[in-house]
Every structure is written in structure tokens, then in C-alpha cells.
Amino acid sequence: MNTSGRAALSIAAVALIGLTGCSATTATEESDAVTESSALFNEEAAALVPASIAEAGVLQMVTTVGMAPLNYPDEAGDLQGFNIDLMSDLGEVLGLGIEVHGASMDQIIPGIQSGRYDITASNMAITEERALVLDFVQYYFANSSLATLKGNPDQVSPDALCGMSVGVSNGSFQQTVVMPEKMEACAAAGSEPIDVQSYADQQKAVLALDSGRLQAVAGDTPILLYAASKNDRIEVGEKLTNGSILGIGMNEGSELVEPIAAAMEYLISSGAYEKTLDRYGLSDLAIETAEIKK
């Protein structure tokens, strides 16, 4: 990740362990706090930051690990990608450093509720269930698709999943919402159930597909498209959902909601948001306003 002129941040060193259900372990290293001389600093947004966070000078951010190009480890184990860069910019706007931690999706909400993390930017769809425990600031649009082996040899489609082996990541929208709905349809039709197999992250599910252990992966379209661009044995097929706007999540009632929303609005209006999307080929996923959803 090119960090020239960007916010100073501590990146978690990530050790990927296991193939199913294991979280990433993290370690952080100290870095200088972001100063008010940062190019993106906005005094009005920074004035909204709670005193306790302003005094600490750092936001504790958690994200998933294996979701290139959104968040993924480099060769040294440091997390990089769209979410890391965007949150680094957001920290600059607020005059804060960002300390990044890696975890599996199903560990993120408990970690925020316990106070271990302040925010998450982890491609988290804003659902009614999640909105009961987290407050969100919208930050980009995405949908779900199916990935298969090239040529789709098993003729997998959104309406032909019964009896198929489909990989998802733990705690993902695909695992908690999409696949249960598809399973209900199979049961109603008297068909074989879907063999849903869970992985620590979507990239591990794609590896299982590539090795022949799955017939499809249900995942976030940007992640699957990136995987297919790196592996000519994989292709992305039909959409599973029409899509939804994803959110930066904070604990319910967090005083960070207003400053995070103000910072996102500033990034959008300044053009920095669009540049970050373009860097990762995600310009089609842009939103026009960072609305708060509770």
C-alpha cells in the first residue's frame, strides 16, 4: 500500500491460521499520531470527536482479513486494501491515527460490543439484525454473486443451488441471510438441502472451490471479481442479490457516529473517496452521501 502523504497508522500483523472458523491473530506496532497538518484534516469534523478518543489520538478499527482487494495481508502480514486506505483517510480528516486489527466476521460485533474496537469497516451489510446492536454510517454499495470453476461445469445458478456445495465466510451476509433463504426454498420444493460450508474468510472459500472441494462460492461481488482476475480457473456468474449499501459500524449509541459521518461526507465532497475507490477498480460502488443508519 502506498502510504506517501497518508495518515500514520499501526497495521496489525496478521497470522492466518486454519481453514475454517479460526480468527486472525493481530499484533500492532507504534506509529506517530496524525497531526492537524494532515492534508485531509477538517476542523469541523474533528471538533465532533469524543474527548476520550481525541485524547487517545487513535481509533481502534477492526476488519476481516481475506477479502482482497478490500482488506487482505501483504507478504509481511500487514493489512492493506480499500478499507484500510479509506479509514486512513477518514482518520486524517478527524486528526486521528488508525490502528487496524484483523478478525473473522463473526468476531467483529462481539469485539465492538466489548469495547475492544471502536469501529469496523469490513464490508458489513446493514441488516435489521445488525442495526439492533450497531449504529452505521453508509460508505459504499455492493451485492452478492456466485463464483464457480471456469465454464460452470455443475451449472450452478441462484435458482439451482439445492444439493450443491456452496462456500461462505463465517458471519457474512451470505451465510446469515442469503443461504438461509435459499435453504428454505429448497425445503419448500422438497429438494435436497444446500451443503453450506463455512470458512474463516471468502478467499479461503475460493481456494476450496479451486481445489474442487466446493461447487460454488457465495460472496461479495468485488471480492469474487478480484479473485477471478487473479485465477483463470475461477469465474463469477449470476448475482445472488440486488445489492445493498454497506456500513462503517460502531457500538449502538456510540458518540463516534456523528464525527464518522461528517468525515465520510468530507471525503466524498473533497474527491478523496472517489480516488480511493478508483485505486482498487471499485468506482462503480460509490455512494453519494454518508447517511447514518441506526
C-alpha positions as CSV (number, residue, x, y, z in Angstrom):
1,M,0.0,0.0,0.0
2,N,1.4,3.4,-0.9
3,T,1.4,5.4,2.3
4,S,3.0,8.6,1.0
5,G,1.1,11.5,2.4
6,R,-1.4,9.3,4.0
7,A,-2.4,9.0,7.7
8,A,0.0,7.4,10.1
9,L,-1.4,4.2,11.2
10,S,-0.5,1.0,13.0
11,I,-1.3,-2.1,11.0
12,A,-2.0,-5.4,12.5
13,A,0.5,-8.2,11.7
14,V,-1.8,-11.0,10.6
15,A,-1.1,-14.7,11.1
16,L,-3.7,-16.7,9.2
17,I,-4.4,-20.0,10.9
18,G,-6.6,-22.9,9.9
19,L,-9.1,-23.1,7.1
20,T,-12.4,-22.9,9.0
21,G,-13.6,-20.9,11.9
22,C,-10.2,-19.6,13.0
23,S,-9.7,-15.9,13.6
24,A,-6.7,-13.9,12.6
25,T,-4.3,-13.1,15.4
26,T,-3.1,-9.5,15.5
27,A,-0.2,-7.5,16.7
28,T,0.3,-3.8,16.5
29,E,3.3,-1.5,16.3
30,E,3.5,2.1,17.4
31,S,3.3,4.9,14.9
32,D,3.1,8.7,15.2
33,A,-0.4,10.1,15.7
34,V,-1.9,12.0,12.8
35,T,-1.4,15.8,13.2
36,E,-3.6,18.6,12.3
37,S,-1.3,19.4,9.4
38,S,-2.5,16.4,7.5
39,A,-3.8,17.3,4.1
40,L,-7.3,16.0,4.7
41,F,-7.8,17.4,8.2
42,N,-11.2,19.1,8.6
43,E,-11.6,21.2,11.8
44,E,-15.4,21.0,11.8
45,A,-15.5,17.2,11.7
46,A,-12.6,16.8,14.2
47,A,-14.5,19.0,16.7
48,L,-17.2,16.3,16.9
49,V,-14.7,13.6,18.1
50,P,-15.5,12.5,21.7
51,A,-12.9,13.8,24.2
52,S,-11.7,10.3,25.2
53,I,-10.9,9.4,21.6
54,A,-9.4,12.8,20.8
55,E,-7.1,12.4,23.9
56,A,-6.1,8.9,22.8
57,G,-5.4,10.1,19.3
58,V,-6.2,6.7,17.8
59,L,-9.2,4.8,16.6
60,Q,-9.2,1.1,17.0
61,M,-10.5,-0.3,13.8
62,V,-11.3,-4.0,13.1
63,T,-11.8,-5.6,9.7
64,T,-11.8,-9.1,8.1
65,V,-8.6,-10.5,6.7
66,G,-9.1,-12.5,3.5
67,M,-11.1,-10.2,1.3
68,A,-8.9,-8.8,-1.5
69,P,-8.9,-6.1,-2.7
70,L,-10.9,-4.7,0.2
71,N,-8.8,-5.9,3.1
72,Y,-6.0,-8.5,2.9
73,P,-2.5,-9.2,4.2
74,D,0.6,-8.3,2.2
75,E,3.7,-10.5,2.2
76,A,4.8,-9.1,5.6
77,G,1.4,-9.8,7.1
78,D,0.3,-6.2,7.3
79,L,-3.3,-5.5,6.2
80,Q,-3.8,-3.4,3.1
81,G,-6.7,-2.7,0.7
82,F,-9.6,-0.3,0.1
83,N,-11.0,-0.4,3.6
84,I,-7.6,0.3,5.1
85,D,-6.9,3.2,2.8
86,L,-10.3,4.7,3.3
87,M,-10.2,4.5,7.1
88,S,-6.7,6.0,7.0
89,D,-8.1,9.0,5.1
90,L,-11.0,9.2,7.5
91,G,-8.5,9.3,10.4
92,E,-6.7,12.2,8.7
93,V,-9.9,14.1,8.4
94,L,-10.5,13.7,12.2
95,G,-6.9,14.2,13.2
96,L,-6.6,10.6,14.4
97,G,-4.4,7.7,13.8
98,I,-6.0,4.3,12.8
99,E,-4.8,1.1,14.5
100,V,-6.0,-1.8,12.4
101,H,-6.9,-5.3,13.7
102,G,-7.8,-8.4,11.8
103,A,-10.6,-10.8,12.8
104,S,-13.2,-13.1,11.3
105,M,-16.6,-11.6,10.6
106,D,-18.3,-13.4,13.4
107,Q,-15.9,-12.0,16.0
108,I,-16.3,-8.3,14.9
109,I,-19.6,-7.4,16.6
110,P,-18.7,-9.1,19.9
111,G,-15.4,-7.2,19.8
112,I,-17.1,-3.9,19.3
113,Q,-19.7,-4.6,22.0
114,S,-16.9,-5.4,24.5
115,G,-15.1,-2.1,23.8
116,R,-12.1,-3.8,22.2
117,Y,-12.7,-2.0,18.9
118,D,-14.2,1.5,18.1
119,I,-15.2,0.9,14.5
120,T,-15.4,-1.6,11.8
121,A,-15.1,-1.2,8.0
122,S,-15.5,-4.8,7.0
123,N,-17.9,-4.9,4.0
124,M,-20.8,-5.3,6.5
125,A,-24.3,-5.1,5.0
126,I,-26.7,-3.1,7.1
127,T,-29.3,-5.6,8.2
128,E,-32.2,-5.2,10.7
129,E,-30.5,-7.7,13.0
130,R,-27.2,-5.9,13.0
131,A,-28.8,-2.5,13.4
132,L,-30.2,-3.7,16.7
133,V,-26.7,-3.8,18.2
134,L,-24.6,-1.4,16.0
135,D,-25.0,2.1,14.5
136,F,-23.8,2.5,10.9
137,V,-22.5,5.2,8.6
138,Q,-23.0,4.2,4.9
139,Y,-19.9,4.0,2.9
140,Y,-20.3,2.0,-0.4
141,F,-22.6,-0.2,-2.4
142,A,-22.1,-3.9,-3.1
143,N,-24.0,-7.1,-3.9
144,S,-23.5,-10.8,-3.7
145,S,-22.7,-13.2,-6.6
146,L,-21.8,-16.8,-7.2
147,A,-18.3,-17.9,-8.2
148,T,-17.7,-21.3,-9.9
149,L,-15.0,-23.0,-11.8
150,K,-14.5,-21.8,-15.3
151,G,-17.3,-22.9,-17.6
152,N,-19.6,-23.6,-14.6
153,P,-19.4,-27.4,-15.0
154,D,-22.1,-28.1,-12.4
155,Q,-24.5,-25.5,-14.0
156,V,-24.8,-23.6,-10.7
157,S,-27.2,-20.7,-10.6
158,P,-29.1,-18.8,-7.9
159,D,-32.2,-20.9,-8.6
160,A,-30.3,-24.2,-8.9
161,L,-28.4,-24.5,-5.6
162,C,-30.3,-27.4,-4.0
163,G,-27.9,-30.3,-3.4
164,M,-24.9,-28.1,-4.3
165,S,-21.9,-27.5,-2.1
166,V,-21.5,-23.7,-1.6
167,G,-18.8,-22.0,0.4
168,V,-19.5,-18.8,2.5
169,S,-17.4,-16.9,5.1
170,N,-18.3,-17.1,8.8
171,G,-20.7,-14.4,9.9
172,S,-21.1,-13.0,6.4
173,F,-24.4,-11.7,4.8
174,Q,-24.3,-14.7,2.5
175,Q,-24.1,-17.1,5.5
176,T,-26.7,-15.4,7.7
177,V,-29.3,-14.1,5.2
178,V,-28.8,-15.3,1.6
179,M,-28.2,-19.0,2.1
180,P,-30.9,-19.5,4.8
181,E,-33.4,-18.0,2.3
182,K,-32.2,-20.4,-0.4
183,M,-32.3,-23.3,2.0
184,E,-36.0,-22.5,2.8
185,A,-36.8,-22.5,-1.0
186,C,-35.1,-26.0,-1.3
187,A,-37.1,-27.3,1.6
188,A,-40.4,-25.9,0.2
189,A,-39.7,-27.6,-3.1
190,G,-38.9,-30.9,-1.5
191,S,-35.4,-30.8,-2.9
192,E,-32.0,-31.7,-1.4
193,P,-30.6,-29.1,1.0
194,I,-27.7,-26.9,0.1
195,D,-24.4,-28.2,1.5
196,V,-23.3,-24.8,3.0
197,Q,-19.7,-24.9,4.1
198,S,-18.3,-22.1,6.2
199,Y,-14.8,-20.6,6.0
200,A,-12.9,-18.0,8.0
201,D,-12.9,-15.7,5.0
202,Q,-14.0,-15.5,1.4
203,Q,-10.5,-16.1,0.0
204,K,-10.3,-19.4,1.8
205,A,-13.7,-20.4,0.3
206,V,-12.3,-19.5,-3.2
207,L,-9.3,-21.7,-2.5
208,A,-11.6,-24.6,-1.6
209,L,-13.5,-24.0,-4.9
210,D,-10.3,-24.0,-6.9
211,S,-9.3,-27.3,-5.3
212,G,-12.6,-29.0,-6.2
213,R,-14.0,-29.1,-2.6
214,L,-16.9,-26.8,-3.5
215,Q,-19.1,-26.3,-6.5
216,A,-19.6,-22.6,-5.8
217,V,-18.8,-19.7,-3.5
218,A,-21.4,-17.2,-2.5
219,G,-19.6,-13.9,-1.7
220,D,-19.3,-10.2,-2.2
221,T,-19.1,-9.5,-5.9
222,P,-16.0,-7.2,-5.8
223,I,-14.0,-9.9,-3.9
224,L,-15.1,-12.6,-6.3
225,L,-14.2,-10.5,-9.3
226,Y,-10.8,-9.8,-7.9
227,A,-10.2,-13.5,-7.2
228,A,-11.3,-14.3,-10.8
229,S,-8.9,-11.7,-12.2
230,K,-6.0,-13.5,-10.4
231,N,-7.1,-17.1,-11.2
232,D,-8.2,-18.1,-14.7
233,R,-9.8,-21.2,-13.3
234,I,-12.5,-19.2,-11.5
235,E,-15.4,-17.2,-13.0
236,V,-18.1,-15.0,-11.5
237,G,-21.6,-15.9,-12.5
238,E,-25.0,-14.6,-11.7
239,K,-25.9,-12.2,-9.0
240,L,-27.5,-13.6,-5.8
241,T,-28.8,-10.2,-4.5
242,N,-29.7,-6.8,-6.0
243,G,-27.2,-5.4,-3.5
244,S,-27.2,-3.1,-0.5
245,I,-25.2,-0.2,0.9
246,L,-22.6,-1.3,3.4
247,G,-21.8,0.5,6.6
248,I,-19.0,1.5,8.9
249,G,-20.2,0.0,12.2
250,M,-19.9,1.3,15.7
251,N,-21.5,0.2,19.0
252,E,-25.1,1.2,19.5
253,G,-25.3,4.8,20.9
254,S,-21.6,5.5,20.1
255,E,-20.6,9.1,20.2
256,L,-18.4,8.4,17.1
257,V,-21.4,8.2,14.7
258,E,-21.6,11.9,14.0
259,P,-17.9,12.5,13.5
260,I,-17.5,9.4,11.3
261,A,-20.5,10.6,9.2
262,A,-19.0,14.1,8.9
263,A,-15.6,12.7,7.9
264,M,-17.2,10.5,5.3
265,E,-19.2,13.4,3.8
266,Y,-16.0,15.4,3.7
267,L,-14.1,12.6,1.9
268,I,-16.9,12.4,-0.6
269,S,-17.1,16.1,-1.3
270,S,-13.3,16.5,-1.5
271,G,-12.9,13.8,-4.1
272,A,-10.6,11.7,-1.9
273,Y,-13.3,9.0,-1.6
274,E,-13.6,8.6,-5.4
275,K,-9.8,8.4,-5.7
276,T,-9.6,5.6,-3.2
277,L,-12.3,3.7,-5.0
278,D,-10.6,4.2,-8.3
279,R,-7.3,2.9,-6.9
280,Y,-8.9,-0.5,-6.4
281,G,-11.2,-0.5,-9.5
282,L,-14.3,0.0,-7.4
283,S,-15.6,3.3,-8.8
284,D,-18.9,1.7,-9.7
285,L,-19.6,1.1,-6.0
286,A,-19.6,4.8,-4.9
287,I,-22.4,6.3,-2.9
288,E,-23.3,10.0,-3.0
289,T,-24.0,10.6,0.7
290,A,-22.9,9.0,4.0
291,E,-26.2,8.6,5.7
292,I,-26.5,7.4,9.3
293,K,-28.4,4.2,9.9
294,K,-29.5,3.0,13.4
